[in-house]
Amino acid sequence: MKWNPEDYARNSDAQLKWARELRQNLSLQGNESVLDVGCGDGKITADFAVTLVDGRVVGVDSSPEMIAYATRAYGAEQFPNLAFACVDARALHFEDEFDLCFSNAALHWVEDHLAVLRGIGRSLHPQGRLIISCGGQGNAAEVLQVFAELISREPWQRYFDDFRNPYFFYGTQDYATWLHQAGFQINRLELVPKTMTHVGQAGLAGWIRTTWMPFTEQVPEVERDRFIADFTETYLTQSPLDQQGFAQVRMVRLEVDAVHRQNP
Ligand SMILES: C[S@@+](CC[C@H](N)C(=O)[O-])C[C@H]1O[C@@H](n2cnc3c(N)ncnc32)[C@H](O)[C@@H]1O
């Protein structure tokens, strides 16, 4: 699956807004070292770099396209305290380097969270803090429902014979177990319902095109825009635009605030 960083950068205001909301509660001093896991196009990582005038931030992501884009867009000349690296979240190689690990809208793409959390634990200083927000149990239920409808009928069904849902929307019970196994003390762990808004049908289509590729890429490129239009029309028939013209999507975020106590 290939990410399109330019298109993602243009269609991810909602993710940026949520990341900024999370950051507001962090009370950063400006001298911390931060690891951003699943940093994507790098704009949230660069936001940290601006705040951390005496600190530094490293963004890692498994997509070479995203990392190439982030490195170009937020270069060392303008951001000397910022670095990017193409690394899988399940294979973090840092040792005792960071005060804070942050991850927004990324980890629901990963099945093995215990491996991720163990790697984050090793990467953090003792008492280092972990902040995660990702899709959690019940996330985007209406979106998944509309996809289920579309792919069970022609002309789309033929492209989904071998389809397997690639998202991992975990609940708090599983997550509490993994956090403890990885040596974290939990400050807050909850499933938080949040509404995501997109500007009109075009905004909804932009979000589907740039983050729901496991579905859209099953369809041949020549028919993909039609598939996305079919999705947005069906979705908006069931959940119409609001009076201001926004498409609303009910999401559920798994939010984690934890402190690393020890490497097991
Ligand atoms: C929706 S983007 C989020 C990017 C950014 N954090 C944001 O909030 O805008 C999800 C990112 O997770 C990354 N990702 C997915 N699986 C990953 C893995 N196993 N390791 C590291 N990054 C991963 C993708 O490559 C993608 O860049």
The ligand as a MOL file (V3000), in Angstrom:
LIG
                    3D

  0  0  0     0  0            999 V3000
M  V30 BEGIN CTAB
M  V30 COUNTS 27 29 0 0 0
M  V30 BEGIN ATOM
M  V30 1 C -2.9570 8.6940 8.7960 0
M  V30 2 S -1.2170 8.7790 8.7810 0 CHG=1
M  V30 3 C -0.8980 9.7560 10.2320 0
M  V30 4 C 0.2970 10.6440 10.0710 0
M  V30 5 C 0.4820 11.6780 11.1790 0
M  V30 6 N 0.8130 11.0630 12.4350 0
M  V30 7 C -0.7530 12.5310 11.3120 0
M  V30 8 O -1.4230 12.4820 12.3690 0
M  V30 9 O -1.0680 13.2860 10.3560 0 CHG=-1
M  V30 10 C -0.7350 7.1500 9.3140 0
M  V30 11 C 0.7570 6.9040 9.1840 0
M  V30 12 O 1.0760 5.6870 9.8900 0
M  V30 13 C 2.1470 5.1020 9.1950 0
M  V30 14 N 2.3010 3.6950 9.5750 0
M  V30 15 C 1.4570 2.6790 9.2950 0
M  V30 16 N 1.9720 1.5130 9.7490 0
M  V30 17 C 3.1630 1.8180 10.3260 0
M  V30 18 C 4.1760 1.0630 10.9660 0
M  V30 19 N 4.0670 -0.2770 11.0930 0
M  V30 20 N 5.2720 1.7020 11.4090 0
M  V30 21 C 5.4050 3.0510 11.2700 0
M  V30 22 N 4.4840 3.8210 10.6620 0
M  V30 23 C 3.3700 3.2240 10.2020 0
M  V30 24 C 1.7750 5.2840 7.7420 0
M  V30 25 O 2.8710 5.0760 6.8830 0
M  V30 26 C 1.2380 6.6970 7.7550 0
M  V30 27 O 2.2160 7.6280 7.4470 0
M  V30 END ATOM
M  V30 BEGIN BOND
M  V30 1 1 1 2
M  V30 2 1 2 3
M  V30 3 1 2 10
M  V30 4 1 3 4
M  V30 5 1 4 5
M  V30 6 1 5 6
M  V30 7 1 5 7
M  V30 8 2 7 8
M  V30 9 1 7 9
M  V30 10 1 10 11
M  V30 11 1 11 12
M  V30 12 1 11 26
M  V30 13 1 12 13
M  V30 14 1 13 14
M  V30 15 1 13 24
M  V30 16 1 14 15
M  V30 17 1 14 23
M  V30 18 2 15 16
M  V30 19 1 16 17
M  V30 20 1 17 18
M  V30 21 2 17 23
M  V30 22 1 18 19
M  V30 23 2 18 20
M  V30 24 1 20 21
M  V30 25 2 21 22
M  V30 26 1 22 23
M  V30 27 1 24 25
M  V30 28 1 24 26
M  V30 29 1 26 27
M  V30 END BOND
M  V30 END CTAB
M  END
